[in-house]
């Protein structure tokens, strides 16, 4: 096992990272939102996702938030941190949603996950949506959908993987009653549903290159319900099989809630963050294609509340990397909160904001930054809601108001990169973008019950220019250069 993590970004960038953790501040702008919370009985102990995307092409990120037994809500970003409810068909029983262009018409659609039949919403002008579930031939089941990821193969439309939680019809449940998962494959008649089994109560899925560089489907599962006959899963997309010990994928069991990934070491391979009840596990991608647990002193395990006197284990949900102060080093937010009234885990469980430093370890700053909320947080997202080059934060809470925070930190230079290509997979899902030595992958999935489709944000430190390389989904590469402090779109040659 490695004893430390060495950041190998361009030296000049690292040396120029001057913003101190003490300068990290967020202003609570929740008063700009209508009252909204995620609520419900045991079927909504999990979920509570948020999707962030531009639904009206005005270059400002908008928000969809699940409501559980409350109606889901769609909020149009009107600028200046003002958000107005947009018309949305009544959606009850939602657990979360992911944005993607399902029909390749250039407008972002929404796949809405529910306890019961899911709903696919076709995006229209001015943040309008229509139910296209039947039109697109998406099979309807009564399953409890809690996870999603998507990728493109030969067809113009995405392959969509769905993770299902407990089989509510199993009379012997809920323990040892995990449902199977589903892969929706596009066909001439719409979508064909394939069963992906065994399922171990999936709460997060993420498709993309693993440490070997192969496209895989990672599934994080909740041991609370699979108890002993399950594990974390890695499914080879090309070979259509689960990996095991012989593939360098040893058995790993945890109370999996969410997945986040980014390249922390500058080698082009993503490290993976797995949230859980207890340890939040960071996996380091090794050169031989395997993963190893990060050393404890990296500061990301976050296994107990960092505020207050409740010493019971934390419960982690959504995790997301983002460069909060634009110093060129990805930071990490973890949404925390008790399942509901679970006595084995902390009730007062503040969120984490972990700032990466030049040694590659992380420092907790959520209290001084103003985001250490004690509510039962679930889904979350980083996005630049006010177009000032700093990542803001939105958090969905269970039985407490959704909150939004404006990043008011001292920050360095930045650049945000959007991708566009052809008439299929228009948003270039599966592409890798490298800026001044930092690499991010364009993906759909991960997190907890929700994700974003916004430009990739890169901190530049004191650098005033960005050297950009895009590796498109077909493997071709394209280079570009740009001055700092702008959002740009790169179109495939």
PyMOL commands that set and color helices and strands:
alter all, ss='L'
color gray80, all
select helices_A, chain A and resi 11-15+21-23+30-32+42-44+125-127+223-226+245-247+296-298+366-369
alter helices_A, ss='H'
color red, helices_A
select strands_A, chain A and resi 26-28+50-53+62-65+73-77+83-85+94-100+109-114+119-123+129-131+145-152+158-164+181-187+190-196+202-209+215-221+233-236+241-242+258-262+271-275+281-285+291-293+316-322+331-336+352-356+362-364+376-383+392-398+403-407+413-420+432-435+438-441+444-445+452-453+456-461+465-471+477-483+486-491
alter strands_A, ss='S'
color yellow, strands_A
deselect
rebuild
show_as cartoon
